[in-house]
């Protein structure tokens, strides 16, 4: 006897289209697969990205990675002996607190290390299509029809029970379903460029990090064990909308031309010419009243973008995938209820970290001389307090 229409859906595997083969997308795929869903991932790039910039994975990220089953296979690159230095314009240097730590000891790694671990969690289990993007989404109450376009401009239309936009701060899914970037972007007023250095700064040891800071412009170098350090150039700009994202080298040479302490800046920019593994973009938070509409959900930078200044972007991406899986497990036959539960659980976390991003940007890129002075005092106080606590616990 054939199953009745009312029961037939319970016997069918639910399909989810995940747009973006990044941290949020792969985390969601692992979590959905566990709940019996059939996820399909599409990725704009022709192949999987590797490498990337420094990330300090804190407790929230560690816990999410462990829940997804990938923490133990994740490459750890925390230097054994790490020191951070504040390098002044006159070439003098002063020891400051480890910029990667703050309140707990994170794992230092590359963004690509997290993606590599997540890839092991989906490889051979989840269908992945490269060079594919959504060109249209017809949203419905119970399903969404998605037109997919390949690099050869071939188009197909497929139906999914859930579409997840995990395609970054400039999300195509968000544009197609929710509206233009301008409706949700909240600019921090800064630009950044992150890339791997080919060599250590002269006069510094392996495991040394450094910061050269001036009003409205900063270079921070984050050390890694067994891999090149990450250089993070950041500077303030009046109109980020008009800033070019195509030519970081000439832009940075101009902005940092008179801040080349002991040749550190110029040598770092020489290393930029030798790599295509760089991020150069304006810094934007994404704020939305809702992350879902019908059967389309945004996750990760597409939904909230905590920015590099928060130190929580990768953690939030993994946590988002984990929480979505838990919500679907709690509401196995109620996708709408699961999406509401996802928002209720993730919003306090996102709100908490977005609240301090503008303030944290002052620690990386002071906007005036008072902020520059206050930042130096703060790092010194943190260093002294950690030395005192370590002596007390010894």
Sine and cosine of phi, psi and omega as CSV:
sin_phi,cos_phi,sin_psi,cos_psi,sin_omega,cos_omega
0.00,0.00,0.72,-0.69,0.00,-1.00
-0.95,0.31,0.53,-0.85,0.03,-1.00
-0.93,0.36,0.58,-0.81,0.01,-1.00
-0.94,0.35,0.43,-0.90,-0.02,-1.00
-0.83,0.55,-0.56,0.83,-0.04,-1.00
-0.94,0.34,-0.44,0.90,-0.02,-1.00
-0.98,-0.17,-0.29,0.96,-0.13,-0.99
-0.86,0.51,-0.62,0.79,-0.04,-1.00
-0.88,0.48,-0.49,0.87,-0.03,-1.00
-0.95,0.32,-0.34,0.94,-0.03,-1.00
-1.00,-0.10,-0.10,1.00,-0.05,-1.00
-0.99,-0.12,0.65,-0.76,0.06,-1.00
-0.95,0.30,0.77,-0.63,0.01,-1.00
-0.98,0.19,0.66,-0.75,-0.07,-1.00
-0.95,-0.32,0.67,-0.74,0.05,-1.00
-0.81,-0.59,0.73,-0.69,0.14,-0.99
-0.99,-0.14,0.83,-0.55,0.03,-1.00
-0.94,-0.35,0.86,-0.51,-0.02,-1.00
-0.99,-0.14,0.94,-0.34,0.01,-1.00
0.89,-0.46,0.88,-0.47,0.00,-1.00
-0.99,-0.12,0.78,0.63,0.04,-1.00
-0.95,-0.32,-0.32,-0.95,-0.08,-1.00
-0.90,0.43,-0.74,0.67,0.00,-1.00
-0.91,0.42,-0.67,0.74,-0.04,-1.00
-0.91,0.42,-0.73,0.69,-0.01,-1.00
-0.94,0.34,-0.57,0.82,0.07,-1.00
-0.88,0.47,-0.69,0.73,0.03,-1.00
-0.90,0.44,-0.63,0.78,-0.01,-1.00
-0.89,0.45,-0.69,0.72,0.03,-1.00
-0.87,0.48,-0.72,0.69,-0.06,-1.00
-0.92,0.40,-0.66,0.75,0.00,-1.00
-0.94,0.35,-0.63,0.78,0.02,-1.00
-0.85,0.53,-0.63,0.77,0.02,-1.00
-0.89,0.45,-0.49,0.87,-0.03,-1.00
-1.00,-0.02,0.21,0.98,0.07,-1.00
1.00,0.05,0.10,1.00,0.06,-1.00
-0.98,0.20,0.29,-0.96,0.10,-1.00
-0.92,-0.40,1.00,-0.06,0.02,-1.00
-0.99,0.14,0.58,-0.82,0.14,-0.99
-0.83,-0.56,0.79,-0.61,0.00,-1.00
-0.96,-0.28,0.74,-0.67,0.16,-0.99
-0.91,-0.42,0.54,-0.84,-0.08,-1.00
-0.66,-0.75,0.75,-0.67,-0.02,-1.00
-0.89,0.45,-0.64,0.77,-0.07,-1.00
-0.94,0.35,0.41,-0.91,0.00,-1.00
-0.97,0.24,-0.24,0.97,0.00,-1.00
-0.41,-0.91,0.16,-0.99,-0.03,-1.00
-0.95,0.31,0.71,-0.71,0.02,-1.00
-0.98,0.18,0.53,-0.85,0.04,-1.00
-0.72,-0.69,0.15,-0.99,0.03,-1.00
0.99,0.17,-0.81,-0.59,-0.02,-1.00
1.00,-0.05,-0.19,-0.98,-0.15,-0.99
-0.97,-0.24,0.13,-0.99,-0.02,-1.00
-0.89,0.46,0.64,-0.77,0.15,-0.99
-0.69,-0.72,0.70,-0.71,0.14,-0.99
-0.98,-0.22,0.95,-0.31,-0.09,-1.00
-1.00,0.06,0.93,-0.37,-0.03,-1.00
-1.00,-0.01,-0.10,-0.99,-0.15,-0.99
-0.82,0.57,-0.68,0.74,-0.02,-1.00
-0.88,0.48,-0.65,0.76,0.03,-1.00
-0.94,0.34,-0.65,0.76,0.04,-1.00
-0.87,0.49,-0.70,0.71,-0.02,-1.00
-0.91,0.42,-0.65,0.76,0.03,-1.00
-0.92,0.40,-0.67,0.74,0.02,-1.00
-0.89,0.46,-0.64,0.77,0.03,-1.00
-0.91,0.42,-0.67,0.74,0.00,-1.00
-0.90,0.43,-0.53,0.85,0.03,-1.00
-0.99,0.11,-0.10,0.99,0.06,-1.00
0.99,0.17,0.40,0.92,-0.08,-1.00
-0.86,-0.51,-0.08,1.00,-0.08,-1.00
-0.89,0.46,-0.67,0.75,-0.08,-1.00
-0.93,0.36,-0.41,0.91,-0.01,-1.00
-0.99,-0.11,0.05,1.00,-0.03,-1.00
-0.99,0.14,0.78,-0.63,0.04,-1.00
-0.91,0.41,0.76,-0.65,0.01,-1.00
-0.96,-0.29,0.73,-0.68,-0.10,-0.99
-0.78,-0.62,0.52,0.85,0.02,-1.00
-0.96,0.28,0.85,-0.53,0.02,-1.00
-0.88,0.47,0.55,-0.83,-0.03,-1.00
-0.93,0.38,-0.67,0.74,0.02,-1.00
-0.84,-0.54,0.96,-0.28,-0.08,-1.00
-0.92,-0.40,0.73,-0.69,0.07,-1.00
-0.68,-0.73,0.60,-0.80,0.07,-1.00
-0.90,-0.43,0.60,-0.80,-0.06,-1.00
-0.80,-0.61,0.67,-0.74,0.15,-0.99
-1.00,-0.09,0.92,-0.39,-0.06,-1.00
-0.99,-0.15,0.85,-0.52,-0.05,-1.00
-1.00,0.03,0.21,-0.98,-0.04,-1.00
-0.87,0.50,-0.53,0.85,-0.03,-1.00
-0.99,0.11,0.08,1.00,0.04,-1.00
1.00,-0.05,-0.18,0.98,0.06,-1.00
-0.95,0.32,0.43,-0.90,0.00,-1.00
-0.74,-0.68,0.51,-0.86,0.01,-1.00
-0.71,-0.70,0.70,-0.71,0.01,-1.00
-0.91,0.40,0.71,-0.70,0.05,-1.00
-0.75,-0.66,0.12,-0.99,0.00,-1.00
-0.90,0.44,0.49,-0.87,0.06,-1.00
-0.88,0.47,0.91,-0.42,-0.06,-1.00
-0.92,0.40,-0.28,0.96,-0.07,-1.00
-1.00,0.04,-0.15,0.99,-0.17,-0.99
-0.99,-0.16,-0.89,0.45,-0.11,-0.99
0.89,0.46,-0.97,-0.23,-0.14,-0.99
-0.97,-0.23,-0.26,0.97,0.06,-1.00
-0.52,-0.85,0.20,-0.98,-0.08,-1.00
-1.00,0.02,0.94,-0.33,-0.01,-1.00
-1.00,0.08,0.20,-0.98,0.18,-0.98
-1.00,-0.01,0.79,-0.61,0.08,-1.00
-1.00,0.02,0.77,-0.64,0.02,-1.00
-0.37,-0.93,0.06,-1.00,0.10,-0.99
-1.00,-0.08,0.44,-0.90,0.09,-1.00
-0.81,0.58,-0.63,0.78,0.01,-1.00
-0.90,0.43,-0.44,0.90,0.05,-1.00
-0.92,0.40,-0.63,0.77,0.04,-1.00
-0.92,0.39,-0.71,0.70,-0.02,-1.00
-0.91,0.42,-0.59,0.81,0.04,-1.00
-0.89,0.45,-0.69,0.72,0.01,-1.00
-0.91,0.43,-0.67,0.74,0.03,-1.00
-0.92,0.39,-0.59,0.81,0.04,-1.00
-0.87,0.50,-0.65,0.76,0.05,-1.00
-0.88,0.47,-0.45,0.89,0.01,-1.00
-0.97,0.23,-0.31,0.95,-0.02,-1.00
-0.88,-0.48,-0.27,0.96,-0.10,-0.99
-0.85,0.52,0.79,-0.61,0.00,-1.00
0.98,0.19,-0.09,1.00,-0.02,-1.00
-0.90,-0.43,-0.37,0.93,-0.05,-1.00
-0.80,-0.60,0.72,-0.70,0.05,-1.00
-0.95,0.33,0.77,-0.64,0.01,-1.00
-0.82,-0.58,0.79,-0.61,0.03,-1.00
-0.88,-0.47,0.87,-0.49,0.02,-1.00
-1.00,0.03,0.22,-0.97,0.03,-1.00
0.79,0.61,0.66,0.75,-0.05,-1.00
-0.70,-0.72,0.70,-0.71,0.00,-1.00
-0.70,-0.72,0.41,-0.91,0.13,-0.99
-0.99,0.17,0.71,-0.70,0.04,-1.00
-0.94,-0.33,-0.30,0.95,0.05,-1.00
-0.37,-0.93,0.57,-0.82,0.06,-1.00
-0.72,-0.70,0.86,-0.51,0.10,-0.99
-0.98,-0.22,0.95,-0.31,-0.13,-0.99
-1.00,0.06,0.60,-0.80,0.03,-1.00
-0.70,-0.71,0.01,-1.00,-0.02,-1.00
-0.96,0.28,-0.54,0.84,-0.07,-1.00
-0.85,-0.52,-0.29,0.96,0.02,-1.00
-0.51,-0.86,0.24,-0.97,0.08,-1.00
-0.74,-0.67,0.68,-0.73,0.08,-1.00
-0.99,-0.12,0.79,-0.61,-0.08,-1.00
-0.85,-0.52,0.80,-0.60,0.12,-0.99
-1.00,-0.03,0.84,-0.54,-0.05,-1.00
-0.95,-0.31,0.68,-0.73,0.00,-1.00
-0.85,-0.52,0.74,-0.68,0.03,-1.00
-1.00,-0.07,0.08,-1.00,0.00,-1.00
-0.91,0.42,-0.34,0.94,0.05,-1.00
-1.00,0.03,0.17,0.99,-0.01,-1.00
0.91,0.42,0.38,0.93,0.13,-0.99
-0.99,0.12,0.70,-0.72,-0.05,-1.00
-0.86,-0.51,0.64,-0.77,0.12,-0.99
-0.70,-0.71,0.45,-0.89,0.04,-1.00
-0.90,-0.44,0.79,-0.61,-0.05,-1.00
-0.77,-0.63,0.41,-0.91,-0.03,-1.00
-0.93,-0.36,0.71,-0.70,-0.02,-1.00
-0.74,-0.68,0.47,-0.89,0.05,-1.00
-0.99,0.17,-0.33,0.94,0.04,-1.00
-0.41,-0.91,0.68,-0.73,0.10,-1.00
-0.89,-0.45,0.80,-0.60,-0.03,-1.00
-0.91,-0.41,0.89,-0.46,0.08,-1.00
-1.00,0.01,0.97,-0.24,0.05,-1.00
-0.85,-0.53,0.68,0.73,-0.17,-0.99
-0.95,-0.31,0.53,0.85,0.23,-0.97
1.00,0.03,0.05,-1.00,-0.13,-0.99
-0.88,0.47,-0.52,0.85,0.03,-1.00
-0.98,-0.21,0.81,0.59,-0.15,-0.99
-0.88,0.48,0.78,-0.63,0.11,-0.99
-0.94,0.34,-0.64,0.77,0.02,-1.00
-0.87,0.50,-0.68,0.73,0.00,-1.00
-0.89,0.46,-0.66,0.75,0.03,-1.00
-0.89,0.46,-0.69,0.72,-0.08,-1.00
-0.93,0.36,-0.55,0.83,-0.15,-0.99
-0.95,-0.32,-0.59,0.81,-0.14,-0.99
-0.95,-0.31,-0.47,0.88,0.00,-1.00
0.69,-0.72,-0.01,-1.00,-0.09,-1.00
-0.95,0.33,0.36,-0.93,0.00,-1.00
-0.80,0.60,-0.65,0.76,-0.11,-0.99
-0.86,0.51,-0.44,0.90,-0.02,-1.00
-0.95,0.32,-0.33,0.94,-0.14,-0.99
-0.81,-0.58,-0.22,0.98,-0.01,-1.00
-0.97,0.25,0.68,-0.73,0.14,-0.99
-0.80,-0.60,0.98,-0.21,-0.13,-0.99
-0.95,0.32,0.63,-0.78,0.10,-1.00
-1.00,0.02,-0.20,0.98,0.00,-1.00
0.99,0.15,0.39,0.92,0.00,-1.00
-0.73,-0.69,0.33,-0.94,0.17,-0.98
-0.88,-0.47,0.41,-0.91,0.09,-1.00
-0.59,-0.81,0.42,-0.91,0.09,-1.00
-0.65,-0.76,0.87,-0.49,0.00,-1.00
-0.87,-0.49,0.70,-0.71,0.00,-1.00
-0.32,-0.95,0.32,-0.95,0.02,-1.00
-0.98,0.18,0.66,-0.75,0.09,-1.00
-0.99,0.12,0.57,-0.82,0.01,-1.00
-0.99,0.11,-0.24,0.97,-0.08,-1.00
-0.41,-0.91,0.33,-0.94,0.04,-1.00
-0.97,0.23,0.45,-0.89,0.07,-1.00
-0.91,0.41,0.67,-0.74,-0.04,-1.00
-0.88,0.47,0.74,-0.68,0.03,-1.00
1.00,-0.01,0.03,1.00,0.02,-1.00
-0.89,-0.45,0.50,-0.87,-0.03,-1.00
-1.00,0.03,0.28,-0.96,0.15,-0.99
-0.88,0.48,0.72,-0.70,-0.05,-1.00
1.00,-0.07,-0.09,1.00,0.06,-1.00
-1.00,0.09,0.72,-0.70,0.19,-0.98
-0.93,-0.36,0.31,-0.95,-0.01,-1.00
-0.48,-0.88,0.34,-0.94,0.09,-1.00
-0.67,-0.74,0.80,-0.60,0.18,-0.98
-0.95,-0.31,0.94,-0.34,-0.13,-0.99
-0.86,-0.51,0.66,-0.75,0.12,-0.99
-0.65,-0.76,0.11,-0.99,0.04,-1.00
-0.88,0.48,0.85,-0.53,0.11,-0.99
0.95,0.31,0.20,0.98,0.04,-1.00
-0.36,-0.93,0.64,-0.76,-0.08,-1.00
-0.46,-0.89,0.60,-0.80,0.26,-0.97
-0.91,-0.43,0.80,-0.60,0.11,-0.99
-0.87,-0.50,0.72,-0.70,0.04,-1.00
-0.91,-0.42,0.86,-0.52,0.00,-1.00
-0.97,-0.24,0.85,-0.53,-0.04,-1.00
-0.99,0.13,0.48,-0.88,0.04,-1.00
-0.69,-0.73,0.52,-0.85,0.05,-1.00
-1.00,0.09,0.81,-0.59,0.08,-1.00
0.98,0.18,0.01,1.00,0.04,-1.00
-0.62,-0.78,0.36,-0.93,0.03,-1.00
-0.87,0.49,0.53,-0.85,0.07,-1.00
-0.90,0.43,0.37,-0.93,0.09,-1.00
-0.99,-0.13,0.78,-0.63,0.13,-0.99
-1.00,-0.09,0.74,-0.67,0.06,-1.00
-0.83,-0.56,0.97,-0.23,0.14,-0.99
-1.00,0.02,0.70,-0.71,0.03,-1.00
-0.59,-0.81,0.63,-0.78,-0.01,-1.00
-0.46,-0.89,0.41,-0.91,-0.01,-1.00
-1.00,-0.01,0.52,-0.86,-0.07,-1.00
-0.56,-0.83,0.60,-0.80,-0.08,-1.00
-0.94,0.34,-0.66,0.75,-0.07,-1.00
-0.76,-0.65,1.00,0.10,-0.02,-1.00
-0.86,0.50,-0.44,0.90,-0.02,-1.00
-0.88,0.47,-0.56,0.83,-0.05,-1.00
-1.00,-0.01,-0.14,0.99,-0.05,-1.00
-0.94,0.33,0.71,-0.70,0.04,-1.00
-0.96,0.29,0.65,-0.76,0.08,-1.00
-0.96,-0.29,0.27,0.96,-0.14,-0.99
-0.98,-0.22,-0.42,0.91,-0.14,-0.99
-0.73,-0.68,0.98,0.22,-0.04,-1.00
-0.91,0.41,-0.58,0.81,-0.14,-0.99
-0.88,0.48,-0.82,0.58,-0.05,-1.00
-0.90,0.43,-0.58,0.82,0.02,-1.00
-0.90,0.43,-0.75,0.67,-0.04,-1.00
-0.94,0.35,-0.61,0.79,0.06,-1.00
-0.85,0.53,-0.64,0.77,-0.01,-1.00
-0.95,0.32,-0.71,0.70,-0.11,-0.99
-0.95,0.32,-0.57,0.82,-0.09,-1.00
-0.97,-0.25,0.25,0.97,-0.14,-0.99
-0.85,0.52,-0.59,0.81,-0.06,-1.00
-0.98,-0.22,0.35,0.94,0.00,-1.00
-0.83,-0.55,0.44,0.90,-0.11,-0.99
-1.00,0.07,0.96,0.28,-0.05,-1.00
-0.93,0.38,0.88,-0.48,0.02,-1.00
0.80,0.60,0.46,0.89,0.03,-1.00
0.96,0.27,0.16,0.99,-0.06,-1.00
-0.90,0.43,-0.68,0.73,-0.02,-1.00
-0.91,0.42,-0.77,0.64,-0.08,-1.00
-0.90,0.43,-0.61,0.79,0.01,-1.00
-0.93,0.36,-0.59,0.81,0.07,-1.00
-0.90,0.44,-0.65,0.76,0.00,-1.00
-0.95,0.31,-0.44,0.90,0.16,-0.99
-0.89,0.46,-0.63,0.78,0.03,-1.00
-0.91,0.41,-0.52,0.85,0.05,-1.00
-0.89,0.46,-0.54,0.84,-0.01,-1.00
-0.94,0.34,-0.27,0.96,-0.09,-1.00
-0.98,-0.19,0.15,0.99,-0.02,-1.00
-0.67,-0.74,0.53,-0.85,0.18,-0.98
-0.95,-0.30,0.16,0.99,0.02,-1.00
-0.99,-0.10,0.98,0.21,0.01,-1.00
-0.63,-0.78,0.42,-0.91,0.12,-0.99
-0.91,-0.42,0.82,-0.57,0.02,-1.00
-0.68,-0.73,0.93,-0.36,-0.11,-0.99
-0.28,-0.96,0.27,-0.96,0.17,-0.99
-0.97,0.23,0.41,-0.91,-0.05,-1.00
-0.99,-0.14,0.87,-0.50,-0.04,-1.00
-0.75,-0.66,0.71,-0.70,0.32,-0.95
-1.00,0.08,0.47,-0.88,0.14,-0.99
-0.92,-0.38,0.81,-0.58,0.03,-1.00
-0.81,-0.58,0.80,-0.60,-0.06,-1.00
-0.69,-0.72,0.59,-0.81,0.06,-1.00
-0.94,0.35,-0.49,0.87,0.07,-1.00
-0.59,-0.81,0.55,-0.83,0.02,-1.00
-0.99,-0.16,-0.07,1.00,0.01,-1.00
-0.73,-0.68,0.48,-0.88,0.08,-1.00
-0.54,-0.84,0.87,-0.49,-0.07,-1.00
0.86,0.51,-0.84,-0.54,0.01,-1.00
-0.95,-0.30,0.52,0.85,0.06,-1.00
-0.86,-0.51,0.77,-0.64,-0.01,-1.00
-0.79,-0.61,0.66,-0.75,0.13,-0.99
-0.98,-0.19,0.54,-0.84,-0.08,-1.00
-0.52,-0.85,0.58,-0.81,0.02,-1.00
0.97,0.24,-0.54,-0.84,-0.05,-1.00
-0.85,0.52,-0.47,0.88,0.04,-1.00
-0.87,0.50,-0.56,0.83,-0.10,-1.00
-1.00,-0.10,-0.61,0.79,-0.14,-0.99
-0.66,-0.75,-0.48,0.88,0.01,-1.00
0.65,0.76,1.00,-0.02,0.01,-1.00
-0.99,0.17,-0.09,1.00,0.05,-1.00
0.93,0.38,0.30,-0.96,0.02,-1.00
-0.91,0.43,-0.45,0.90,-0.04,-1.00
-0.91,0.41,-0.44,0.90,-0.04,-1.00
-0.96,0.26,-0.47,0.88,-0.11,-0.99
0.94,0.33,0.23,0.97,-0.11,-0.99
-0.81,-0.59,0.12,0.99,-0.09,-1.00
-0.88,0.48,-0.77,0.64,0.00,-1.00
-0.91,0.41,-0.65,0.76,0.03,-1.00
-0.87,0.49,-0.67,0.74,-0.01,-1.00
-0.91,0.40,-0.57,0.82,0.03,-1.00
-0.91,0.42,-0.71,0.70,0.03,-1.00
-0.93,0.37,-0.66,0.75,0.01,-1.00
-0.88,0.47,-0.63,0.78,0.03,-1.00
-0.87,0.50,-0.71,0.71,0.05,-1.00
-0.89,0.46,-0.69,0.72,0.00,-1.00
-0.88,0.47,-0.73,0.68,-0.04,-1.00
-0.91,0.41,-0.62,0.79,0.05,-1.00
-0.88,0.48,-0.70,0.72,0.03,-1.00
-0.88,0.48,-0.67,0.74,0.01,-1.00
-0.91,0.41,-0.61,0.79,0.02,-1.00
-0.92,0.40,-0.65,0.76,0.03,-1.00
-0.93,0.37,-0.53,0.85,0.06,-1.00
-0.93,0.38,-0.61,0.79,0.00,-1.00
-0.96,0.28,-0.43,0.90,-0.01,-1.00
-0.79,-0.61,0.92,0.39,-0.17,-0.99
-0.89,0.46,-0.43,0.90,-0.02,-1.00
-0.88,-0.48,0.35,0.94,-0.05,-1.00
-0.63,-0.78,0.99,0.11,-0.04,-1.00
-0.89,0.46,-0.65,0.76,0.01,-1.00
-0.87,0.50,-0.69,0.72,0.04,-1.00
-0.89,0.45,-0.61,0.79,0.02,-1.00
-0.91,0.42,-0.65,0.76,0.01,-1.00
-0.91,0.41,-0.61,0.79,0.06,-1.00
-0.91,0.42,-0.64,0.77,0.03,-1.00
-0.91,0.41,-0.64,0.77,0.05,-1.00
-0.84,0.54,-0.76,0.65,-0.01,-1.00
-0.89,0.45,-0.68,0.73,-0.03,-1.00
-0.88,0.47,-0.55,0.84,-0.02,-1.00
-0.99,0.10,-0.57,0.82,-0.09,-1.00
-1.00,0.07,-0.49,0.87,-0.11,-0.99
-0.88,0.48,-0.68,0.73,0.03,-1.00
-0.87,0.50,-0.62,0.78,0.03,-1.00
-0.90,0.44,-0.74,0.67,-0.03,-1.00
-0.91,0.41,-0.70,0.71,0.00,-1.00
-0.86,0.51,-0.68,0.74,-0.02,-1.00
-0.85,0.53,-0.71,0.70,-0.08,-1.00
-0.99,0.12,-0.52,0.85,0.07,-1.00
-0.92,0.39,-0.48,0.88,-0.07,-1.00
-0.86,0.51,-0.50,0.87,-0.11,-0.99
-0.95,-0.31,0.11,0.99,-0.09,-1.00
-0.91,0.41,-0.67,0.74,0.00,-1.00
-0.89,0.46,-0.67,0.74,0.04,-1.00
-0.91,0.41,-0.69,0.72,0.00,-1.00
-0.90,0.44,-0.50,0.87,0.03,-1.00
-0.89,0.46,-0.45,0.89,0.04,-1.00
-0.93,0.37,-0.48,0.88,0.04,-1.00
-0.94,0.33,-0.52,0.85,0.01,-1.00
-1.00,0.00,-0.64,0.76,-0.05,-1.00
-0.69,-0.72,1.00,0.07,-0.01,-1.00
-0.88,0.48,0.70,-0.71,-0.10,-1.00
-1.00,0.04,-0.23,0.97,0.02,-1.00
-0.43,-0.90,0.07,-1.00,-0.08,-1.00
-0.93,0.37,-0.52,0.86,0.05,-1.00
-0.91,0.42,-0.68,0.73,0.04,-1.00
-0.90,0.43,-0.61,0.79,0.03,-1.00
-0.89,0.46,-0.71,0.70,0.03,-1.00
-0.90,0.43,-0.71,0.71,-0.03,-1.00
-0.89,0.45,-0.60,0.80,0.03,-1.00
-0.90,0.43,-0.68,0.74,0.01,-1.00
-0.91,0.42,-0.66,0.75,0.03,-1.00
-0.89,0.45,-0.69,0.73,-0.03,-1.00
-0.88,0.48,-0.73,0.68,-0.01,-1.00
-0.89,0.46,-0.58,0.82,0.05,-1.00
-0.92,0.39,-0.69,0.73,0.02,-1.00
-0.88,0.47,-0.68,0.73,0.02,-1.00
-0.89,0.46,-0.65,0.76,0.02,-1.00
-0.89,0.46,-0.73,0.69,-0.01,-1.00
-0.90,0.44,-0.64,0.77,-0.02,-1.00
-0.92,0.38,-0.59,0.81,0.02,-1.00
-0.94,0.34,-0.62,0.78,0.06,-1.00
-0.89,0.46,-0.65,0.76,0.00,-1.00
-0.91,0.41,-0.69,0.73,-0.01,-1.00
-0.92,0.40,-0.61,0.79,0.00,-1.00
-0.92,0.38,-0.58,0.81,0.06,-1.00
-0.92,0.38,-0.61,0.79,-0.01,-1.00
-0.92,0.39,-0.56,0.83,-0.04,-1.00
-1.00,0.05,-0.19,0.98,-0.04,-1.00
-0.95,0.32,0.00,0.00,0.00,0.00
